[in-house]
Amino acid sequence: MTTKYAKLVDTTRCNGCRACMVACKNWNDLPVDPEEFKGSYQSHDKCGANTWNMLTFTEHVAEGNRFEWLFRHTACFHCTDAACVKVCPADAMHFTEFGTVNTNYDKCIGCGYCVQNCPFGIVELETHTDENGTEYELAQKCVMCVDRLREGDQPACVEICHMDALIYGEKADMEALAEERLAEIKERFPNANIYNPVGVEGTQTFYLLAEPPSVYGLPENPRVPLSATVWKDYAQPLGKAMLGVTTMAVIGGYISNKLFNKDDHGADEGEESNE
Amino acid sequence: MFDLSRRQFLKLSGATAATVAVVELGFNPNEAKAQANEYKIARASTTPTICPYCSVGCGILVHVNEEKNDVLYTEGDPDHPINKGSLCSKGTSIRQLYTSDRRVEKPLYRAPGSSEWVEKDWDWTLNKIAEKIKKTRDESFVERENGITVNRTEAIASLGGAALENEECYLIAKFMRGLGATFIEHQARI
């Protein structure tokens, strides 16, 4: 078991400056995603193929008629039991040595299964055009700046954060830090909780939330869709096993035919064959 | 069609099944291909600079591809005592100051009363500024006030910007005092 690394998002420290969004676009050379003004400071509805992380701005009235403006840095969660990796038929979605989930664009066929199955609605397809003018699609999402990690750098969003709302390190250390912070903020945010959903066996982007996940529009208990589990964990292995059984049957049949039935069936044809 | 004997048919079926089985059961030739995710700034030359926007004066590292004369990435300078590697969203976007196609690359001049901006070269612009300074200073210079020598002009003011270093600020202050300007200000005081 390799060491897992994780990004802790302490939403109670975030001041909503959006430097993480800009840093992500800057490092990954992502084009702009222009959006209309929708009556909120929130720039985009959700993460997209060219906006790998974004801030949600939630207006929330907490107990005692206290107004809270909740910011949440949202990006790919990098689930331990990742639905996108499970359903990907081309092995394009894969786990890296850091426990994060990455897309291999050379293998991606743009089928969109990952888009349909992501419990958090993060992955999106982007249309590209090759030099012959042929259009093709690729599944794009946050890759936790894996090229930076391999050089010993931190992800671009983490490095830029001046509030230390984003912290990156070994998962165990981050979990301990999250507990420590939770104890510190419990007085001000009695509903504070750590969002590291067990339904997907924990995520490599996990949160210290000031309010329950539903307030932020997060699923309380996200899971890999049942259809994906049934198909990939049961139906497909069974199908492959069946193939093996069939192959063995063919080989077995051939051998038994050769050994025992030579005189009866194989003889006349066998003599004429020129192997 | 193909003239297959029973034996050949069985051999072919077996080989096909075995191939399909091997492919389906996990052998993948692409696996061996290394994933070439090249580190974007591996061959870049890096220059430290100061953020030009607000008065905090954060340190920024600019990673440049010198062959293509292009800025590849800008990030907070981890060794800078003010920001220690972090930046705000505006400072993070400084790469676009250079790469944006909307960047103004030549001095623009709008004559008094005109509504049009005209592109001018630097020589013309600097001479124009010098002329204006000379004219304003000559017209507004006060040598004595209430019998005291003051040698000042109140018609010229200087406002320093956040991108200026200590040394530049020193030279600007010297220059302004030389002109007799008394209103010398810097953005870092806000």
Interface residues (C-beta under 8 A of the other chain):
Chain A: C17 R18 A19 M21 V22 A23 N26 W27 D29 D91 N104 D106 K107 V146 D147 R148 R150 E151 A156 E159 I160 C161 H162 K240 L243 G244 T246 T247 V250 I251 G253 Y254 N257 H265 G266 E269 G270 E272 S273 E275
Chain B: S5 R6 R7 Q8 L10 K11 S13 G14 A17 A18 V20 A21 E24 L25 N28 N30 K33 Q35 N37 E38 Y39 K40 A42 Y73 T74 E75 G76 P78 N83 G85 S86 L87 C88 S89 G91 T92 S93 R95
